Amino acid sequence: MNNLTNNVNFLSNVSFKLILNSTEFANTEFFAVSASVPSVSINEATGGFRNQAGFLPGDKMNFDPLNVRIAVDENFASYLELFKWMKSHTNQTDLKTVDISVIVMSSHNNPVQTFTYKNAFPTNLGQLDFNSQNSDVEYVYFDATFRYDYFTISGLETNSFCE
């Protein structure tokens, strides 16, 4: 039995789409320039046997936050969308969450895998850096951090264990 992939093309890190809710967060979707698939870990249980430590896999998966880098337009639309969303959580009881999808594209610009982050909301907007001493034009970006309950993976060769 050979389970080696039949696609030996390496994955490029420049082809992806970020999808939130285009009616409310169109600028965030449009100006997203990078996204990282977060780390996943599993707890371990320690069990001893004859003065030796032994380890067993735990029963809980831990998901690190989703980090996205977003370009800022001159009207601050991409920044303000997320700022208003965060601010709304501080003064209301109806907390807004959305599913965020990162769609990874192939070298032919076809969707390969979709990582869907369930019940996501922003927890941090990074700083905006300005510097009048730059000799070249440098555009402004900020990092946004999202928390979510869990994520699913779906795509071409995804097995059912990813759901």
N, C-alpha and C positions, 0 to 999 in steps of 0.2 A: 504494500500500500504506500503510495507516494503522495504526500500532501503538500509538496512544494507548489507554490503559485505558478500559474502559467503566464503571468504578467511580470516581466522582469524590469519594467521601467521604474526608475526611482521617482518618488513623489516629490513634486515641487512645492515649495512653501509660499508661492506667490498667488496661487489660484484658490480663492475661497469667497464665500458670501456669508454675510451676517444677516440674519433675519430675526426681527423682534416683532413689531407690530407697525407696519408701514403707515398706517393712518395717524398714529401718535408719535412714532419715532423714525420717521423717514430720513431725517438728517443723520441720525446716529447710524442707521443702516448704510447710507450713502458714503459717509466720511470715515467709516471703519477701515483702518489700514493694516491692522494686525490683530490676531486673536490666538490665544494659546489653549490647547486642550489641556485641562488641569490634570495634575497628578491624582492617582487613585491609590489608596492603600487599604490594607485589611489588618485588623487587630490580630494579635497573636495571644494565645493562652500558654502559660507556663505550666508544665507538669513535671514533677520530679520522679526519678526512678533510680534507686540504688546510688544515691548521692550525685546524680548527674541531672543537669537541667535538660529538659526536653521541651520542645515547642510544638504546638498544634495550631492550625489555622483558626482564627477567630470567626465570629459570625456577623461582623459589622463592617461594611465598607465605608471608608472616609473619603470624601471628595473635597479637594482644594478648591478655592474660589476660581471663577472664570475671570480672566484678565483680557481686556480689549484696549487697544490703542486707537484713538480717534483724532482725526485732523479737525482743526477749528477753522470755521469760515469767518469772514469779516463781521458777520452779524451775530456770531456766537451761537447760532441756532443749534448746532450739535451739542454744545456744552449746556445750554439752557434747557433743552429737553430733559436731560438726565438730572440736572439740578432741581428743576421743578418737580420731577418724579420723587426724588429723595426728600425734598421739602414737604411734599404732600403727606409723607408717612409720619412726619413729626406732629401733625395737628389733625389727624383724622383717625377714625377707628376702622375704616374700610381700607385695608392695606392692598395695594395693587401689585400683583405679580403677573409675569408673562412667561411664556415658553420662548427661549432663545435658541435658535438653530445656527450652527456653523456648518455650512455645506462645503465640503472639500471637493475641489474639481480635479479632473485628470489633466494630462498634458494636452488632450484634445478639447478641453473646457467642458467636459461632461461631468455631472455629479458622480462621485465615487462613494463617499460616506457622508452621513448626516449625523452630527452630534447634537442632540436636543436636550437642553437644560431646562428641567421642569420647575415651575413656580419661581422664576428668577426675579431678583430685584437688586438695584444698585446699593452698594454699601460704602463706596469710596470713589470720589472724583479726584484725580491727581492734580497737581499744581499746573498752572499755566506760566511758562517761562518767557519773559521778555528781556531783551538785552540790546541796548542802543550802541554797544561797541562792536557788534558783528559787522564784518566788512562785506559779507555776502548775505543775501536774503535767506533766512531760515524760517520755515513755516512752523506754526505752533501746533503742538499735539498735546493731548492729555490721556492719562490712563484711567480707565474705569474698571472697577472691581464689582463683580456680581456674585451674590450668594444664591443658591438654588438647593432644592431637595435632593435631586439625583439627576443623572443623565442617562440617556439611551443612545445606542448606536444603531443606525440602520443604513444599509447600502447594498452594493452588489454581492459581496461574498460574506456578509455578516451572518453568523450562526444565531440560532434562537437564544443562546445563553446570554447574549448582550442585552436582551430586552428586560 
